[in-house]
């Protein structure tokens, strides 16, 4: 069972920053955009019908601080009602903090994750083959490519060496080549928030969490804030074929974002993101514990570069987008048989945390066991129109 408290969810500096969320209001049969303040949770939907609309403001942090809003309760009570297995559906609960933004993700942005993708490809989705291949790949390319600038002359020289040794890979191409891998993680509005179940495809037997920072970007390409994310990944599916990326990444409840959106203001900036450390903890019902770490400081492509490669003259996002920055964490700790590495089991509790962004906590279930996604863009528009806030 997941137990959430305000202390878990809030950043280390509490409500000093500009914190935004979404809360389901049963009496309105729809979501509210909320400001999280020291004296409670305030519904600001009358001013900002969507989080996307808020992020389009010239200064989103100033705009939401200026909005008075309606007090709808305290964060502690709303959080306690959020986990689906003990939710009172007549009372409010917390949602993922995004709505109309397109959910994008950047892959292979850290050297270690690049090597693990190459290993998946060579192993063809079989975890038992991974260890031997890992040693072979590291002997060829090394285990520290963090100082190699993608697209540089040095990177292209390494590429040619690896091609000559028949060791080149599509994952190395996006890891050290000029073009980043940016893909659509999941449909708009399909992400789950903290306290909710996160989903794994029921046919997957080799999978893992991916603890990441999620950049929130306006339609103008301005990065306005950040949240935590879990880019749940199926290593067996993607390892069988890169063309199965969508099946490896996009399943019901496989995109977790939260706990809140922290907007950039005088207390929090993009430079804070660049220096951010993200911790991961997985606790299994079988007593297994896995701890991991990812440091944005070791990313091979700056967040501004990744955003610039996502939006511009060749692609627009009228409602903005959220961009997972990738992770350096790739679990290799054996859970069952020696040499087979890590994979999730039912009821694993995954906690992703950063001092500036709080904790994103989810219970792992198969996607068909998670709550079905039924409230989409059309339903949101009808609901907001009925409430008279559009």
N, C-alpha and C positions, 0 to 999 in steps of 0.2 A: 504494500500500500504506500501511496505517496502522501506525505503530510507537508503542506506548504505553509510557511509563515511569511509575514512581511519582511522580516530580517533576511530570510533566504532570497527573496525576490529582488529586494532593493539593492542598488549599488552600495559600496562601502560608505559613501558619503550621503546615504539616505536620499532624501528628497531635495537635496541642494541643487541638483541638475534639473533639466526640463524633461520630464518623463511622460510618455504618452502610451496609452493602451486602448484596448477595445474590450467592452463588457457586454455580454448578452443580457438583455432586459426582457424577462418573460412576459411582463405586462404589455410590452410593445411587440412581442414576437420578433425582435430584431436586435441588431447590435448598436451600441453607442460608442462614439469616440470619447475617450475620457482623459483628463489630466490627473496625474497622481501627485498630490500635494501633501504637505505635512499634516493638514487637518482633514484629509480624506480623499475620496475619489469623486471627481466632478464631471458630469456629463456636459460636453461642449458641442454636441451634435448639431444644435441649432445654429451654431456659428460655422462649424466644419462638419458637413454631412459625412465625409470620409476622411480617413487618414491621408489618402492621396491628395485631397483638396488642401489639407493643412500643409502638406509638404510643398505645395505650389506657391505658398506665400513667400514674399521677398525675404522675410526672416521668420521661419516657422516657430522658433523658440519665443521670440517676442510676441508673435501673434497669439499663441496659446496662453502665454502668461497674462495677456491682456483680456482674455476671455473669462468672464466670471463663472459661468457654468452652473449647473444644478447639482447639489450634493446628493449622491445616490448611495453612500455607505462608506464603510472603512475597508481598506485593502485586506486586512486580516480575515474578515468575514467572507469577502468575495473569494479569496484564495481557498479558504477552507471548503467552499462549495464547488470548487472547480474540478477535482478528479472525478471522472465519470462514474466510478463504482460506488460513490456515496453522495452523488449530487441530488439536491432538492431542486427539481426543475421549476419550482415556483419562485425561486430566488435567483439573483444575478450570479454569473460566473465569468471568469476571465477567458478571453479568446487570444489568438495570435494577434499581434499589434499592427498588422497590415491588412489592407483590403484590395484596392484596385491595382496595386503595383504588380507588374509582371515579375515572376519569380525566376531569376537567372542565377547561374552558378559558374564560377571559374574553376577549372580543374588543372591539376599538374602545375601548381604554382610554387611548390616547394620541392627541393631536390629529393628528399626522402620519399615523398608521395609519388614523384615521378618514377623512382626506382621500383616502388611497389606496383605501379601500374604496368611497368615492363614485365615484372615477375608474373603478374596475373595473366598477361598476354601469353607469355611463354608456357605457363602452367596450364593454359586452356581451362581455367576455372577449377583446377584440382589442387586443394590446399596441401595434399601430401607431397606434391612435387615442388612446392614453393621454396623450401630451405636450400636445396641443392642449386636451384636456379638463382636464388638470391646471392649465393657465394660467387657464382659464375659472373653475374651482371656486375657486382661490386668490383670484381677483379678487373673488369674491362673499363668501367667508367669511374670507379672510386665511389666513396660514400659521402663526399662533401663537395657538392656543386653549387653551394649557396653563393659563392662569389663570382660565379659565371653569369654574365649578363646575357639574357636571351637575345638572340639576333646579332650579337657582337661578332667581330672577326674571329675571336678566340672560340666562341661557340660553334661557328661554322667550320672551323678547322677540326674541332672535335667531331663534329658531324661526319666529315669526310673520312676521318680515321675509322669511325664506327661502321660506316657504309663499307669501307674496304675490308673490314673484318666480319661482314655479314651480321652485324650486331645492331643495326639501326632499327628504330621502332617508331610507330606513329605517336607514341607517348613521349619519346624523346623529341620528336618534331615540335610538339606544342610546349614541351618543357623548356627547351633551349633555343627553339627557332623564333622567328620574328613575330609570329601570330599566336596569340593566347587562345586557349580552349575556353570558349564561353558558350554555354548551352542553356536551354530552358529546363529548369529543375522540375517544375510542377505547374499546373494551371493556376491562374489568378484566383485568389481567395481559398485555395485548398490547404493552406498550411495549418498545422495545429499548434497550440500554444503550450506554455508550461503547465504541468499537472495532468496533461492529457496523454492518452496512449499514442505511441508512434508505431508505424506499420512496417512490417517486412513481408515480402512476397512469400506465400506459404510454401513455394517450391524451392526457396533458397536454402542452401546448407552451409554457405560460406559468406558471411556478411559482417559489416562493422559500422560503428558510429563514425561520423566525421565532424569533430568540433570546430566551428568556424565563426568568424565575425561576418555579419551581414551588413553591407553598406546600403543605406536608403538614399535613392537618387531621384531627383525631380525630373520633369520632362525637359528641363533646360540642361540637364547633365550635371546639376549641382548636387554634391554629396551633402545631405542635410542632417544625417544622424546615423546611428548604428544600433544593432541588436545582436544577440547570439543566435546561432543556428546549428542544427544537426542535419547535415546533408547525407541522410542514411543511404548506405551504398551496399549493393549486392556484388561481392567480388567474383562469385562464380558466374553470374550472368554476364557481366562485362568482360570477364576473362575469356569466356567462350567466343565472344565476338564484340568488337567495339560498336557494331551496329545494333547491339542490344542495350546500348547506353540508356535509352528511354525506359526500357523495362527494368534496368538495374536501378534507376534513380526515381522513377515516377510511378508510385503506387499509392493507394489510399493511405493517408496519414504518414507518408514517408518524408514529409518536409516539415520540420519543427522549427519555429522561430519565436524568440521571446527573451526573457519574460516580458520585457517592455521595450519600447523604442526610446532611446535617449537621443534627443536632438542636440546638435552642436550649439553651444553658447559659451559664455565666459568660463564655465567650469569643465568643458569637455570639447575636444577638437579632433580634427583628423590626425594631428601629430600624436595625440593620445592613442588613437587606433594603431598607428604605425609602431608604437612601442608596446602594444598590448600583449600580455601573456594569457592564454586560455588553458584552463585545466579541465580534465575529463576524469570522471569516476564512473565505473560500471560495477554494480553489485548484483550478483545473481542469487536466485533463491537456493542454488546449490552451494552457496558459500564462496563462490568464486569472486575475486575482486581484481579489477583492472584499473590502473591509474595511468593517465597519459597527459601530454602537454604539447601545446603548439604556441609558437612565438611568431607574431606578425613581423617582428624585426628580421626574421630570416626568410621572408617571402622573396621570391625572385623577381616579381613584377610589382611595382608600386600600385597601391589602390587606384590612384588617379589614372595610371596607364590602363588598368583593367577596365575602368569605367569608360575611358576614351575609346577603347576598342569595342565597347558594347553599344554606345550611343553616338550619333553624329549624322553626317549627311547620308550615310548608307542605311541607317536604321534609327527610327524614332520610337519613343514610348510616351504617348500623350498623357498617360496617367502615372508616369514614372515607373521605376523598377527597383527591386531589391536584388543585390548581388552578393552571393556567397563568395568569399575571397579564397577559399581553398584551405587545406590543412597540411601541416607537416607530420601529423600523427597517422601512423599506420600500424595497427596492433599486430604483433607477431608472437605474443606470449601464448604458449600452448594452454588450451583449456581442457581438452580431453586427451586424445592420443598424442604422444610425442611427435613433433614435426608437423602437426596439422594446424598449428596456430590458433587464432581466436575466431570464434563466431558467436553470435547472440543465441541466447535461449529465452524461451517464453518467460515473461515477468522480470527480465533484467530491468533494473532502475538505472537510467543514464542521467548523470548530472554534468552539465557543461557550465563552467563559471568563469567569470572575470571580475576583478574588483570594481571596475567602472560600469559593469553592465548587469551584475547580479547573477542569478542561477536559472538556467533552463533545465527543468527536470521532467523526464518522460518515462513511462513504463512501456517496454517493448512487447508487442503482440503481433500476430500475423495481420496483414492488412484487411483480411475478411472478418477478423474479430473486432477491429477498431470501429468506432462510430462511423457510419456511412456519411460521406460528404453530400449534403442535400441543399445547402443554402449557397447559391451561386450569385453571379452578377445580376441576372434578371430578377431574382427574388429580392436582392438588396435594393434595387431601384424601385420595385413595387412597394417594398416596405417603407423606404424613405419618403416616397411620394404620398403614401397613405398617412404618414405622420406629419406631412406638410413641411418638411425640412429641405426639400429640393426646390 
